[in-house]
Amino acid sequence: MTTPQTPQRPIGSGFGAKSTADDVLRGIDLTGKLALVTGGYSGIGLEATRALAKAGAHVVVPARRPETATEALAGIEGVEVDRLDLADLDSVRDFADRFLATGRGIDIVINSAAVMACPETRVGPGWEAQFATNHLGHYALVNRLWPAIKPGARVVAVSSGGHHNSPIRWDDIHFGHGYDKLEAYGQAKTANVLFARQLDTLGRGRGVRAFSLHPGSILTPLQRHLPKAEMVERGWIDEDGRPLNPPGFKSTQEGAATQVWAATSPALDGLGGVYLEDCEVAEPAPANAARRGVRDYAIDPDQAARLWALSAELTGVDAFAA
């Protein structure tokens, strides 16, 4: 029997925008569970790592800068660091091979690492860096780790309300013409949503469910590529670079909550393939929505399948190929 698609409508989680990662984990024991968190040593990824480890999970943090990650994670018990550069598919393969050789299983994957609004940058065979890092690297990582991902596991793709900025540009995915840093970021975040949608479709027969989410607006190192003047103009920081705590912004503890909720909440048992925000299943976005809800193009099953096929072609990896 085919499992029906989970609808994009709230389920009454009892949590909200101000809930923290510790709040959503209260009463949940992750002892004996293994979680893998990319970007788990900075910003909301670091807070997710801390909260999962506090709840008893063993957390693997792959890092492009393992020395920096080790320093950032000092004092958190139950964490290990290994080298991984999501923009380099050879690095992704090498990390996955090392992990698979340990024979361990994975209960939780959180794809939290990202780059945002960077200057036009090319990686690999000329791929646009935000699409390559935020989507293709994570796509290849999960597919290579698939033999270790246990039945009943959850895979969480940290997307963004930035997906409202752009659908997939099927005619020019790598911005061969007219690069726009925020449109490129938006396309990559749309790709994260579509990835989770298709992975849930492919993996649910094995009991693996996938979710995507908007963590909220949080001042973290993710904004490092935005000019200071632009952040001052937006009212995020003052002239001296100090955060102004603008209305609607979250702390890192609050920003990490939705990804941790997606990875662990019993309320999501039997569900999957949906986009979340504020520790809740999001509703479809109205036509005039300002970064709230999810755009139809980001959860379209045909576009999700098309992106999966393209990603398999580009990376040479597909755990579900016949």
Secondary structure as the mmCIF struct_conf table of DSSP 4:
data_model
#
loop_
_struct_conf.conf_type_id
_struct_conf.id
_struct_conf.beg_label_comp_id
_struct_conf.beg_label_asym_id
_struct_conf.beg_label_seq_id
_struct_conf.end_label_comp_id
_struct_conf.end_label_asym_id
_struct_conf.end_label_seq_id
HELX_LH_PP_P HELX_LH_PP_P1 THR A 2 PRO A 7
BEND BEND1 GLN A 8 ARG A 9
BEND BEND2 GLY A 14 GLY A 14
TURN_TY1_P TURN_TY1_P1 ALA A 17 LYS A 18
HELX_RH_AL_P HELX_RH_AL_P1 ALA A 21 LEU A 25
TURN_TY1_P TURN_TY1_P2 ARG A 26 GLY A 27
TURN_TY1_P TURN_TY1_P3 THR A 31 GLY A 32
STRN STRN1 LEU A 34 THR A 38
TURN_TY1_P TURN_TY1_P4 GLY A 39 TYR A 41
BEND BEND3 SER A 42 SER A 42
HELX_RH_AL_P HELX_RH_AL_P2 GLY A 43 LYS A 54
TURN_TY1_P TURN_TY1_P5 ALA A 55 GLY A 56
STRN STRN2 HIS A 58 ALA A 63
BEND BEND4 ARG A 64 ARG A 65
HELX_RH_AL_P HELX_RH_AL_P3 PRO A 66 ALA A 72
TURN_TY1_P TURN_TY1_P6 LEU A 73 GLY A 75
TURN_TY1_P TURN_TY1_P7 GLU A 77 GLY A 78
STRN STRN3 VAL A 79 ARG A 83
TURN_TY1_P TURN_TY1_P8 LEU A 86 ALA A 87
HELX_RH_AL_P HELX_RH_AL_P4 LEU A 89 ALA A 101
TURN_TY1_P TURN_TY1_P9 THR A 102 GLY A 103
STRN STRN4 ILE A 106 ASN A 111
BEND BEND5 ALA A 117 ALA A 117
HELX_LH_PP_P HELX_LH_PP_P2 CYS A 118 PRO A 119
BEND BEND6 GLU A 120 GLU A 120
STRN STRN5 ARG A 122 VAL A 123
TURN_TY1_P TURN_TY1_P10 GLY A 124 GLY A 126
STRN STRN6 TRP A 127 GLU A 128
HELX_RH_AL_P HELX_RH_AL_P5 ALA A 129 GLN A 130
HELX_RH_PI_P HELX_RH_PI_P1 PHE A 131 GLY A 137
HELX_RH_AL_P HELX_RH_AL_P6 HIS A 138 LEU A 145
HELX_RH_3T_P HELX_RH_3T_P1 TRP A 146 ALA A 148
STRN STRN7 ILE A 149 VAL A 158
HELX_RH_3T_P HELX_RH_3T_P2 GLY A 161 ASN A 165
TURN_TY1_P TURN_TY1_P11 TRP A 170 ASP A 171
TURN_TY1_P TURN_TY1_P12 ILE A 173 HIS A 174
BEND BEND7 GLY A 176 GLY A 178
HELX_RH_AL_P HELX_RH_AL_P7 LYS A 181 GLY A 203
HELX_RH_3T_P HELX_RH_3T_P3 ARG A 204 ARG A 206
TURN_TY1_P TURN_TY1_P13 GLY A 207 GLY A 207
STRN STRN8 ARG A 209 HIS A 214
STRN STRN9 SER A 217 ILE A 218
BEND BEND8 THR A 220 THR A 220
HELX_RH_3T_P HELX_RH_3T_P4 PRO A 221 HIS A 225
BEND BEND9 LEU A 226 LEU A 226
HELX_RH_AL_P HELX_RH_AL_P8 LYS A 228 GLU A 233
TURN_TY1_P TURN_TY1_P14 ARG A 234 GLY A 235
BEND BEND10 TRP A 236 TRP A 236
STRN STRN10 ILE A 237 ILE A 237
TURN_TY1_P TURN_TY1_P15 GLU A 239 ASP A 240
BEND BEND11 GLY A 241 GLY A 241
STRN STRN11 PRO A 243 PRO A 243
TURN_TY1_P TURN_TY1_P16 PRO A 247 GLY A 248
STRN STRN12 PHE A 249 LYS A 250
HELX_RH_AL_P HELX_RH_AL_P9 THR A 252 GLY A 255
TURN_TY1_P TURN_TY1_P17 ALA A 256 ALA A 256
HELX_RH_AL_P HELX_RH_AL_P10 ALA A 257 THR A 264
HELX_RH_3T_P HELX_RH_3T_P5 PRO A 266 LEU A 268
TURN_TY1_P TURN_TY1_P18 ASP A 269 GLY A 270
BEND BEND12 GLY A 273 GLY A 273
STRN STRN13 TYR A 275 GLU A 277
BEND BEND13 ASP A 278 GLU A 280
STRN STRN14 VAL A 281 VAL A 281
HELX_LH_PP_P HELX_LH_PP_P3 ALA A 282 GLU A 283
STRN STRN15 PRO A 284 PRO A 284
HELX_LH_PP_P HELX_LH_PP_P4 ALA A 285 PRO A 286
TURN_TY1_P TURN_TY1_P19 ALA A 287 ASN A 288
BEND BEND14 ALA A 290 ARG A 291
BEND BEND15 GLY A 293 GLY A 293
STRN STRN16 VAL A 294 VAL A 294
HELX_RH_3T_P HELX_RH_3T_P6 ASP A 296 ALA A 298
BEND BEND16 ILE A 299 ILE A 299
HELX_RH_AL_P HELX_RH_AL_P11 PRO A 301 THR A 315
BEND BEND17 GLY A 316 GLY A 316
TURN_TY1_P TURN_TY1_P20 ALA A 319 PHE A 320
#
